[in-house]
């Protein structure tokens, strides 16, 4: 038997005219990706950093690319390899089915740098990556403002978390870094994300005063960028937010709160719609 709130949400989605998916690190958990919740969560995934006494904030610091690039690329090269190998979970497919079957205009706003939405088949021009993408590179200096695809291969010595090779800037031949906004970052090139943000603004203008459903998945409060985006969208007329999070699902009415993971909750809604 379908719970009444799942039936209510299913009806809300079926009556929508546009869908916005806002996603944090929790979106990737069902694909086998860690969300690094707290230092212990990070160390469980990368025990070598615990031995080194480094937190996630310290490991994800742009200074490594200047001081010790092989160490800097140890973490980000390992992540690049992992994201390339990861298969997006079935929840991505459910969202795409709703978009197609209900003929919904849509957009994705995510703090994830893993490129999983593109890999799952979502249109590249319908995605805003607020923190950039690991699949794109820039000069560490930077000597110019170009951003290019990350096509480098990374051979990681996991006992030391060092990469045997590092990519270089094609112009100055110095070290390249991921086009990602890191902690304490002062040289991130935001041009690519700014263009995505313009596309998102146009989408919102085109859907002004239309019934919008915002499905927020796995966005925590420690880095609340995505939660803020969802809540701002929820203040628009005829906008309804569905917050899906196993630990911090609270959101004010008339929006919906679901405690659980992406696949678990989306499956319940999917069943209610069918």
LOSE-838581 format. One line per 4 residues: number of its first residue (from 1); for each residue x, y, z of N, C-alpha, C. Coordinates in steps of 0.1 Angstrom, whole numbers, plus 5000, padded with zeros to 4 digits. Example, Ala and Ser with C-alpha at 12.3 -4.5 7.8 and 13.67 -1.06 7.14 Angstrom:
1> 5132,4943,5078,5123,4955,5078,5132,4967,5078 ~ 5128,4978,5071,5137,4989,5071,5129,5000,5079
//
This chain:
1> 5008,4988,5000,5000,5000,5000,5009,5012,5000 ~ 5005,5022,4992,5013,5034,4990,5010,5044,5002 ~ 5020,5049,5008,5017,5059,5019,5011,5072,5013 ~ 5002,5078,5020,4995,5090,5015,5004,5101,5010
5> 5016,5103,5017,5024,5114,5014,5032,5111,5001 ~ 5034,5099,4998,5041,5095,4985,5031,5097,4974 ~ 5018,5094,4976,5008,5096,4966,5006,5111,4964 ~ 5007,5119,4974,5005,5134,4973,5017,5139,4965
9> 5029,5135,4968,5041,5140,4960,5040,5135,4946 ~ 5036,5123,4944,5035,5118,4930,5025,5127,4922 ~ 5014,5130,4928,5004,5139,4921,5010,5153,4919 ~ 5018,5158,4928,5024,5171,4927,5034,5171,4915
13> 5042,5160,4913,5051,5159,4902,5043,5158,4889 ~ 5032,5150,4889,5024,5148,4877,5018,5161,4872 ~ 5015,5170,4882,5009,5183,4878,5019,5194,4875 ~ 5032,5191,4876,5042,5201,4874,5044,5204,4860
17> 5049,5216,4857,5053,5220,4844,5068,5221,4841 ~ 5075,5221,4852,5090,5221,4852,5096,5214,4864 ~ 5107,5208,4862,5114,5201,4873,5128,5206,4874 ~ 5132,5209,4887,5145,5213,4890,5151,5202,4900
21> 5162,5196,4896,5169,5187,4905,5181,5194,4911 ~ 5181,5194,4924,5192,5200,4932,5199,5189,4939 ~ 5212,5187,4938,5218,5175,4943,5232,5178,4950 ~ 5234,5172,4961,5246,5173,4969,5253,5160,4968
25> 5263,5158,4977,5272,5146,4976,5264,5133,4979 ~ 5253,5134,4987,5245,5122,4989,5238,5116,4977 ~ 5238,5124,4966,5232,5118,4954,5240,5107,4949 ~ 5253,5106,4951,5262,5096,4946,5263,5084,4955
29> 5258,5084,4967,5260,5073,4976,5255,5060,4971 ~ 5243,5060,4964,5238,5048,4959,5245,5042,4947 ~ 5254,5051,4941,5263,5046,4931,5276,5041,4936 ~ 5277,5041,4950,5289,5036,4956,5300,5047,4959
33> 5296,5060,4958,5305,5071,4960,5303,5076,4975 ~ 5314,5078,4982,5313,5083,4996,5309,5098,4996 ~ 5303,5102,5007,5299,5116,5008,5308,5124,5017 ~ 5318,5118,5023,5328,5124,5032,5322,5132,5043
37> 5311,5126,5049,5305,5133,5060,5314,5133,5073 ~ 5320,5144,5076,5329,5145,5087,5342,5139,5084 ~ 5352,5142,5093,5365,5137,5090,5366,5122,5090 ~ 5358,5115,5099,5358,5101,5100,5353,5095,5087
41> 5342,5101,5082,5337,5096,5069,5348,5097,5058 ~ 5355,5108,5058,5366,5109,5048,5377,5099,5050 ~ 5381,5097,5063,5392,5088,5066,5388,5073,5063 ~ 5375,5070,5065,5370,5057,5062,5373,5054,5047
45> 5371,5064,5038,5373,5062,5024,5388,5063,5020 ~ 5395,5071,5028,5409,5074,5025,5417,5073,5038 ~ 5420,5060,5043,5427,5059,5056,5441,5064,5056 ~ 5447,5065,5044,5461,5071,5044,5461,5085,5049
49> 5450,5093,5046,5450,5107,5050,5449,5108,5066 ~ 5442,5098,5071,5441,5098,5086,5455,5096,5092 ~ 5463,5087,5086,5477,5084,5091,5485,5097,5089 ~ 5482,5105,5079,5490,5117,5076,5484,5129,5085
53> 5473,5126,5091,5467,5137,5100,5460,5148,5092 ~ 5455,5144,5079,5449,5154,5071,5434,5152,5070 ~ 5427,5163,5072,5412,5163,5070,5409,5164,5055 ~ 5396,5163,5052,5391,5165,5038,5395,5179,5034
57> 5392,5189,5042,5395,5203,5039,5410,5205,5036 ~ 5418,5198,5043,5433,5200,5041,5437,5192,5029 ~ 5431,5181,5026,5435,5173,5014,5430,5180,5001 ~ 5418,5186,5002,5413,5193,4990,5417,5208,4990
61> 5430,5210,4991,5435,5224,4991,5443,5227,4979 ~ 5440,5238,4972,5448,5241,4960,5463,5243,4962 ~ 5467,5246,4974,5481,5248,4976,5490,5236,4972 ~ 5484,5224,4973,5492,5212,4970,5496,5212,4956
65> 5489,5218,4947,5493,5218,4932,5505,5227,4930 ~ 5507,5236,4939,5519,5245,4938,5531,5239,4946 ~ 5528,5234,4958,5539,5229,4967,5543,5215,4963 ~ 5533,5206,4960,5537,5192,4958,5526,5186,4949
69> 5526,5189,4936,5516,5185,4927,5513,5170,4926 ~ 5523,5162,4927,5521,5148,4927,5512,5143,4939 ~ 5513,5150,4950,5505,5147,4962,5491,5153,4959 ~ 5490,5165,4954,5477,5171,4950,5469,5163,4941
73> 5476,5157,4931,5469,5149,4921,5467,5135,4926 ~ 5473,5131,4937,5470,5118,4943,5456,5117,4947 ~ 5450,5127,4953,5436,5128,4957,5427,5130,4945 ~ 5430,5140,4937,5421,5143,4926,5422,5134,4915
77> 5434,5128,4913,5436,5118,4903,5428,5105,4906 ~ 5429,5101,4919,5421,5090,4924,5406,5092,4922 ~ 5402,5104,4925,5387,5108,4924,5384,5107,4909 ~ 5392,5113,4900,5389,5112,4886,5387,5098,4881
81> 5396,5089,4885,5395,5075,4881,5382,5069,4886 ~ 5379,5072,4899,5367,5066,4905,5354,5071,4897 ~ 5354,5084,4895,5342,5089,4888,5341,5084,4874 ~ 5352,5082,4867,5351,5076,4854,5346,5062,4854
85> 5349,5055,4864,5345,5041,4865,5330,5039,4871 ~ 5325,5049,4878,5312,5048,4884,5301,5048,4875 ~ 5291,5039,4877,5279,5039,4869,5268,5046,4877 ~ 5261,5056,4871,5250,5063,4878,5239,5053,4882
89> 5234,5055,4894,5224,5046,4899,5210,5048,4892 ~ 5201,5039,4896,5188,5038,4889,5179,5051,4892 ~ 5183,5058,4902,5175,5071,4905,5176,5081,4894 ~ 5188,5081,4888,5190,5091,4876,5180,5087,4865
93> 5178,5074,4863,5169,5070,4853,5154,5073,4856 ~ 5151,5072,4869,5137,5075,4873,5134,5090,4870 ~ 5144,5098,4873,5142,5113,4871,5140,5116,4856 ~ 5148,5109,4848,5148,5111,4833,5134,5106,4828
97> 5129,5095,4834,5116,5090,4829,5105,5100,4832 ~ 5105,5106,4844,5095,5116,4847,5096,5128,4837 ~ 5108,5132,4834,5110,5144,4825,5104,5140,4811 ~ 5107,5128,4807,5103,5124,4793,5088,5122,4793
101> 5083,5114,4802,5069,5110,4802,5059,5121,4805 ~ 5063,5131,4813,5055,5142,4817,5058,5154,4808 ~ 5068,5153,4799,5072,5164,4790,5075,5176,4798 ~ 5084,5175,4808,5088,5186,4817,5100,5193,4812
105> 5100,5206,4813,5112,5214,4812,5120,5211,4824 ~ 5133,5211,4824,5141,5207,4836,5154,5214,4836 ~ 5160,5214,4848,5174,5219,4850,5179,5211,4862 ~ 5193,5210,4862,5200,5203,4874,5209,5214,4879
109> 5209,5215,4893,5219,5224,4900,5226,5215,4910 ~ 5239,5213,4909,5246,5204,4918,5259,5209,4923 ~ 5263,5206,4935,5276,5209,4940,5286,5198,4937 ~ 5281,5187,4932,5290,5176,4929,5299,5179,4916
113> 5311,5175,4917,5321,5177,4906,5323,5164,4898 ~ 5315,5154,4900,5317,5141,4895,5312,5138,4881 ~ 5304,5147,4875,5299,5146,4861,5289,5134,4860 ~ 5283,5130,4871,5274,5118,4870,5261,5121,4862
117> 5256,5134,4863,5244,5137,4856,5247,5137,4841 ~ 5258,5142,4836,5261,5141,4822,5263,5127,4818 ~ 5269,5119,4826,5272,5104,4823,5258,5097,4822 ~ 5248,5101,4830,5235,5095,4830,5227,5099,4819
121> 5231,5109,4811,5224,5113,4799,5216,5126,4800 ~ 5218,5133,4811,5212,5147,4812,5219,5156,4803 ~ 5212,5165,4797,5218,5175,4787,5228,5184,4793 ~ 5240,5185,4787,5250,5193,4792,5246,5208,4794
125> 5237,5213,4786,5233,5227,4788,5222,5229,4797 ~ 5218,5218,4804,5208,5219,4815,5213,5215,4828 ~ 5226,5218,4830,5233,5214,4843,5241,5226,4848 ~ 5240,5229,4860,5248,5239,4867,5256,5232,4878
129> 5270,5233,4876,5279,5227,4885,5285,5238,4893 ~ 5280,5241,4905,5283,5253,4912,5298,5253,4917 ~ 5304,5242,4918,5317,5241,4923,5327,5236,4912 ~ 5322,5236,4900,5331,5232,4889,5330,5217,4886
133> 5340,5212,4879,5340,5198,4874,5354,5192,4874 ~ 5355,5180,4879,5368,5173,4880,5372,5169,4865 ~ 5363,5169,4856,5365,5165,4843,5370,5176,4834 ~ 5373,5187,4840,5379,5199,4833,5391,5204,4841
137> 5401,5210,4833,5413,5214,4839,5415,5229,4836 ~ 5424,5235,4844,5428,5249,4842,5443,5250,4846 ~ 5449,5260,4842,5463,5263,4847,5463,5266,4862 ~ 5473,5261,4869,5473,5264,4883,5477,5278,4886
141> 5485,5285,4878,5489,5298,4880,5478,5308,4883 ~ 5468,5310,4874,5467,5306,4860,5473,5316,4851 ~ 5480,5311,4840,5486,5319,4830,5477,5324,4820 ~ 5465,5318,4819,5454,5322,4810,5441,5317,4815
145> 5430,5321,4809,5417,5318,4815,5410,5306,4807 ~ 5417,5299,4800,5411,5287,4793,5408,5276,4802 ~ 5398,5268,4799,5394,5256,4806,5393,5245,4796 ~ 5399,5234,4799,5399,5223,4789,5396,5210,4795
149> 5392,5200,4787,5388,5187,4792,5400,5179,4799 ~ 5396,5172,4809,5406,5164,4817,5407,5150,4810 ~ 5416,5149,4801,5418,5136,4794,5430,5129,4799 ~ 5437,5134,4809,5449,5127,4814,5446,5114,4821
153> 5455,5105,4821,5454,5093,4829,5462,5094,4842 ~ 5457,5088,4853,5463,5089,4866,5467,5076,4872 ~ 5480,5074,4875,5484,5062,4881,5488,5065,4895 ~ 5479,5061,4905,5480,5065,4919,5487,5054,4927
157> 5497,5058,4935,5503,5049,4945,5495,5051,4958 ~ 5485,5042,4961,5476,5045,4971,5482,5044,4985 ~ 5493,5038,4987,5500,5038,5000,5505,5051,5004 ~ 5508,5060,4994,5512,5073,4997,5503,5084,4992
161> 5493,5080,4985,5483,5089,4978,5491,5100,4970 ~ 5500,5094,4961,5507,5103,4952,5504,5098,4938 ~ 5503,5107,4928,5501,5103,4914,5515,5103,4908 ~ 5517,5093,4900,5530,5092,4893,5532,5102,4882
165> 5520,5107,4877,5521,5117,4866,5511,5128,4870 ~ 5514,5140,4864,5505,5151,4866,5503,5158,4852 ~ 5491,5163,4850,5488,5171,4837,5495,5184,4838 ~ 5498,5190,4826,5504,5203,4825,5496,5212,4817
169> 5498,5225,4819,5491,5235,4811,5497,5235,4797 ~ 5489,5235,4787,5495,5234,4773,5502,5247,4769 ~ 5499,5258,4776,5505,5271,4772,5518,5274,4779 ~ 5519,5272,4793,5531,5275,4800,5539,5263,4805
173> 5532,5251,4803,5538,5238,4807,5540,5236,4822 ~ 5534,5245,4830,5534,5243,4844,5522,5234,4848 ~ 5521,5231,4860,5511,5221,4865,5497,5226,4862 ~ 5488,5217,4857,5474,5220,4856,5467,5215,4869
177> 5455,5220,4872,5447,5216,4883,5433,5213,4879 ~ 5425,5206,4887,5411,5205,4883,5404,5219,4884 ~ 5394,5221,4875,5386,5233,4875,5375,5232,4885 ~ 5380,5231,4898,5371,5229,4909,5373,5240,4920
181> 5362,5245,4925,5364,5254,4936,5367,5246,4949 ~ 5380,5248,4954,5384,5240,4965,5383,5249,4978 ~ 5388,5244,4989,5388,5251,5002,5399,5261,5001 ~ 5396,5274,5005,5407,5284,5005,5412,5287,4992
185> 5403,5286,4981,5408,5287,4968,5408,5302,4964 ~ 5418,5306,4956,5419,5320,4952,5422,5321,4937 ~ 5423,5309,4930,5427,5309,4916,5417,5301,4907 ~ 5406,5297,4913,5396,5289,4905,5390,5298,4894
189> 5390,5293,4882,5384,5300,4871,5369,5296,4870 ~ 5361,5306,4872,5346,5303,4873,5339,5305,4860 ~ 5346,5307,4849,5339,5311,4837,5329,5300,4832 ~ 5333,5287,4833,5325,5277,4828,5312,5276,4837
193> 5313,5277,4850,5302,5276,4859,5293,5288,4857 ~ 5299,5300,4854,5292,5312,4852,5283,5311,4840 ~ 5287,5305,4829,5279,5303,4817,5268,5293,4820 ~ 5270,5283,4828,5260,5274,4833,5249,5282,4841
197> 5254,5291,4849,5245,5299,4858,5236,5308,4849 ~ 5242,5313,4839,5233,5321,4829,5222,5313,4823 ~ 5226,5300,4819,5216,5291,4814,5205,5288,4824 ~ 5209,5287,4836,5199,5284,4847,5190,5296,4849
201> 5195,5308,4848,5187,5321,4850,5177,5322,4838 ~ 5181,5318,4826,5172,5319,4815,5161,5308,4817 ~ 5165,5297,4822,5155,5286,4824,5144,5292,4834 ~ 5149,5298,4845,5140,5303,4855,5131,5314,4850
205> 5136,5322,4841,5128,5333,4835,5117,5327,4826 ~ 5121,5317,4819,5112,5310,4810,5101,5302,4817 ~ 5103,5299,4830,5094,5291,4837,5088,5300,4849 ~ 5089,5313,4848,5083,5321,4858,5068,5319,4858
209> 5062,5318,4870,5048,5316,4873,5043,5303,4868 ~ 5052,5293,4866,5047,5280,4862,5049,5271,4874 ~ 5042,5260,4874,5043,5250,4885,5057,5243,4884 ~ 5065,5245,4894,5078,5240,4895,5080,5230,4907
213> 5085,5218,4904,5088,5209,4915,5104,5209,4916 ~ 5109,5211,4928,5123,5210,4931,5125,5197,4939 ~ 5133,5188,4933,5137,5176,4940,5151,5177,4945 ~ 5153,5179,4958,5167,5181,4964,5171,5167,4969
217> 5183,5163,4965,5187,5150,4970,5201,5150,4976 ~ 5203,5146,4988,5216,5144,4994,5224,5157,4996 ~ 5217,5168,4999,5224,5180,5001,5224,5183,5016 ~ 5236,5183,5022,5238,5185,5036,5239,5199,5040
221> 5240,5201,5053,5241,5215,5059,5255,5220,5062 ~ 5265,5211,5061,5278,5215,5064,5284,5224,5053 ~ 5281,5221,5041,5283,5231,5030,5269,5233,5023 ~ 5262,5243,5028,5248,5244,5025,5244,5251,5012
225> 5253,5251,5002,5250,5258,4990,5238,5253,4983 ~ 5236,5240,4981,5225,5235,4974,5212,5236,4982 ~ 5213,5234,4995,5201,5237,5003,5196,5251,5002 ~ 5205,5260,5002,5201,5274,5000,5194,5277,4987
229> 5199,5271,4976,5193,5272,4963,5179,5266,4963 ~ 5178,5254,4969,5164,5248,4970,5154,5257,4977 ~ 5159,5262,4989,5150,5271,4997,5146,5284,4990 ~ 5156,5290,4983,5152,5302,4975,5142,5299,4964
233> 5144,5287,4957,5135,5283,4947,5121,5281,4953 ~ 5121,5275,4965,5108,5272,4972,5100,5284,4975 ~ 5106,5296,4975,5099,5308,4978,5092,5314,4966 ~ 5094,5308,4954,5087,5312,4942,5073,5308,4942
237> 5064,5315,4936,5051,5311,4935,5049,5298,4927 ~ 5041,5289,4932,5038,5276,4926,5050,5267,4926 ~ 5059,5269,4935,5071,5260,4936,5070,5251,4948 ~ 5073,5238,4947,5072,5229,4958,5086,5222,4958
241> 5091,5221,4970,5104,5214,4972,5102,5201,4979 ~ 5109,5190,4974,5110,5177,4980,5124,5175,4984 ~ 5126,5175,4997,5139,5173,5003,5141,5159,5007 ~ 5151,5152,5001,5154,5138,5003,5168,5138,5010
245> 5169,5133,5022,5182,5133,5029,5180,5123,5041 ~ 5189,5113,5043,5188,5104,5053,5190,5109,5067 ~ 5197,5121,5068,5201,5126,5082,5195,5140,5085 ~ 5193,5148,5075,5189,5162,5077,5178,5166,5067
249> 5166,5159,5068,5156,5161,5058,5146,5173,5061 ~ 5148,5179,5073,5138,5189,5077,5137,5201,5067 ~ 5124,5205,5064,5121,5216,5056,5107,5221,5060 ~ 5105,5234,5059,5092,5239,5064,5081,5236,5054
253> 5069,5234,5059,5057,5233,5051,5055,5246,5043 ~ 5049,5245,5031,5042,5233,5025,5051,5224,5017 ~ 5064,5224,5019,5073,5216,5012,5074,5202,5019 ~ 5080,5192,5012,5080,5178,5017,5094,5174,5021
257> 5094,5166,5032,5106,5161,5038,5106,5146,5038 ~ 5117,5139,5032,5118,5125,5032,5131,5121,5038 ~ 5131,5112,5048,5143,5107,5054,5147,5094,5047 ~ 5158,5094,5039,5162,5082,5032,5172,5086,5021
261> 5177,5076,5014,5186,5078,5003,5178,5080,4990 ~ 5186,5084,4980,5180,5087,4967,5172,5076,4961 ~ 5177,5064,4959,5170,5053,4953,5158,5049,4961 ~ 5160,5048,4974,5149,5044,4983,5137,5053,4982
265> 5139,5066,4983,5127,5075,4982,5122,5077,4968 ~ 5131,5078,4959,5126,5080,4945,5118,5067,4940 ~ 5122,5056,4945,5115,5043,4941,5100,5044,4947 ~ 5099,5048,4959,5086,5050,4965,5077,5059,4958
269> 5083,5070,4954,5075,5080,4946,5072,5074,4932 ~ 5082,5068,4926,5080,5061,4913,5068,5051,4913 ~ 5068,5043,4924,5057,5033,4925,5044,5040,4927 ~ 5044,5051,4934,5031,5058,4936,5026,5064,4923
273> 5035,5068,4914,5031,5074,4902,5026,5063,4892 ~ 5030,5051,4894,5026,5040,4885,5016,5030,4891
//
